Structures are given as structure tokens and as C-alpha cells.
Amino acid sequence: MPIALFNARVLRDGQLLDEHCVLIDGGRIVDVVPTVQARDPRIDRVDLGGGLLLPGFIDTQVNGGGGVLFNDAPSVEAIRQIGRAHRRFGTTGFMPTLISTDLEVVAQAISATRGALTAGVPGVLGIHIEGPFLSVERKGVHDQAKLRELDESAVGLLSSLGAGRTIVTLAPEVTTPEIIQRLADAGVIVSAGHTNATYAEVTEALRHGLRGFTHLFNAMSQLTSREPGAVGAALEDPASWCGIIVDGEHIAPAVLRLALRCKPHDRFMLVTDAMPALGTDLRAFELQGRRILVSGPVCYDEDGRLAGSNIDMASCVRNAMGLLGLPLHEAVHMASLYPAQFLGLAGELGRIEPGYRANLVLTDETLHVRATWIDGQREDA
């Protein structure tokens, strides 16, 4: 039976529509119509009790959640648990993210993601492989012993998922433009991160298929007066996407406000870079043998280095409004439409439009999540 979701303001085309309802059938959005037009007795009317109905959030960088770290448990069940934890905060699509490790573990994680996609685990869209092809100088908390150059031998593995989407975060200087092009040609979304590359090296990579930048500003060569670095290349290029962690700690809000003036807003997307503590009361956890401490929205190792976040996507949207001064529709687009475009999924996710997958989030007026739908299936927060 078709379902009509009514009594909520619906975000569509950058506007909040009053007195409209969203018709869902078979996991897809059928139409968005004035509520008075959805009186057919064959339609099951669902009163949402006010609030905002938004496109579901998409997080392209999710290391863990619900007490689970993907690196520690690269399995279908781990992906399911991580997705369940993030869904409570409006995330209806996510990329489980593997931190630098041995290639054998990378293979296990790819196999687990393939299995999760086959099993229809709610929300999983593919895999994000962050390393081990990273710069030693910009490794952050990544285990230096796991880092390596990217050569021909790993290309087949990185492009082997066969379903969903694959993001690979790499440092352009530890591989060649030709290998970046091979990955891009194989359908891999290549992103620069944990890189000490020069501006020239990054712009060459952009010419060979590099599409994005992982947690812009963090763990990459900075913009300086004579060497623009990875940050300068990212901000100058109008076509590439930039993931940003808007928690008030990873990047000063003023810096992000300046970044937003440099290129179109639709090339920025909110990410959490969340660790296993998300959705739990954990105040510490282990990461590759090191103790990581949770402090508010961020995580640190015992030397005080940032080690991912403890923030959720709904909080990132609120921060994009409160810290960056963005209007509601633009902050929501950065959590839904723009990451969908980055993933090449903008024809089915990121909007409330007929034909799109019914991935939705219901929030109150303060953007605290009440319920989500993934492919038309509701779960209350």
C-alpha cells in the first residue's frame, strides 16, 4: 500500500513546503503533492507530528560507531552495527571506512562490504579505503608501519568491490599520475588525504582523475605564500569535492568560512570521520594498539594528536548553520545532495523527488532526529 507522509515541512528544491506530503511506494518516492490531494482511501496516511522532513544524510567517512571499529572487525555484522549507530542521527547512507592496514585486511574489508551490499544492510553504499598509501609526514594517527607506496600490484584489489562505490584516499606523491588514472578509469573515486604533496603534484593528480580531498585542511600540506600545497590546489579547483569536519575543533570556523568563499558550495560535503565511541558512552578505545581518548566531539591519542571524531551528521548540519552561517537548505545539501553527487548517486539519493529512493530523515525544528527511512523502511530514533 502506498504511504503518505504528512504534517511536516518538506525540504524540496531549497525550500520548506508547508501542507505537502511525500508519497512512498516500493521503497521509492512516488510524488510530493499538497496534502489535500492525498485523500485516496488506498493510501496509508502517516502523521509525522510536525517538524522537518529532509533528504537522508550521507556520510562518506565512517570509521566506526556503536562501539565498533571497522578496522577491528571487517565483517558484515560490524557494518550493520556501525550503520545502526549512525542512523539514529539521520545518516541513511554511509561508507564504512578502513584506516591504514595490511592489504590482507583491506581484502577482508572489501569482501565484507560486498557481502553487506548483497545482504541489503541498511544504508551501506560501498567502502572508503583510507590508506595505507599515505605520506609519512602527514600520517596523523595512522600506523607508520602500515604505510606503503601504491604500485601496480594493488590496483586490482582496490578496484575489486564490484558493487556500490569505492573511495580510496591516498597521497598523490606516493604513487604516479598514471596509477591514479587507472583507478579512476576502473570506477574508483580517488581522494587526496594525509598528503604532503606540492601544489604541482596535486594539480597533476587532478588532471589524472583525482576527484576529492579527505577532511580538507587536516593532515595535508597547507596553503602558504610561496607554496599553495594541497589545500591551495583544493580551493583553487572548482570541480573537486572537499570533505569537511565541522565540529569546531578540527578546523577553526573562520578558516572554513574563508574556504567556502573560494569555490562553489556544492563542492563541500560534511563528513564525521566518526570513531567507535559514536552513539555510546565510551570515553576511550583502542586503535591499532594505541589508547584513544574521547573529548566532546573529538578524539585524541595520548600525545594529543587528533584521532577522528565523536560527532554525528545531524550535529554537523547544526554546526554548519551555527558556526558557518549557512542557511538550512545549504547545510542539509552538504549532508545529502553534495555527497550523493560526489559518489555519482545524485540520480537516486540526496533529494526528495519522484523516483528517488525513499531515504529520509524527520527532525524537530532544532534538527534533532525523530525518525529515518531507508528505502521506505522507517526506524524511530
Secondary structure, 3 states (H helix, E strand, C coil): CCEEEECCEEEECCEEECCEEEEEECCEEEEEEEHHHCCCCCCEEEECCCCEEEECEEEEEECEECCEECCCCCCHHHHHHHHHHHHCCCEEEEEEEEECCCHHHHHHHHHHHHHHHHHCCCCECEEEEECCCCCCCCCCCCCHHHCCCCCHHHHHHHCCCCCCEEEEEECHHHCCHHHHHHHHHCCCEEEECCECCCHHHHHHHHHCCEEEECCCCCCECCCCCCCCHHHHHHHHCCCCEEEECCCCCCCCHHHHHHHCCCCCHHHEEECCCECCCCCCCCCEEEECCEEEEEECCEEEECCCCEEEECCCHHHHHHHHHHCCCCCHHHHHHHHCHHHHHHCCCCCCCCCCCCCCECCEEEECCCCCEEEEEECCEEEEC
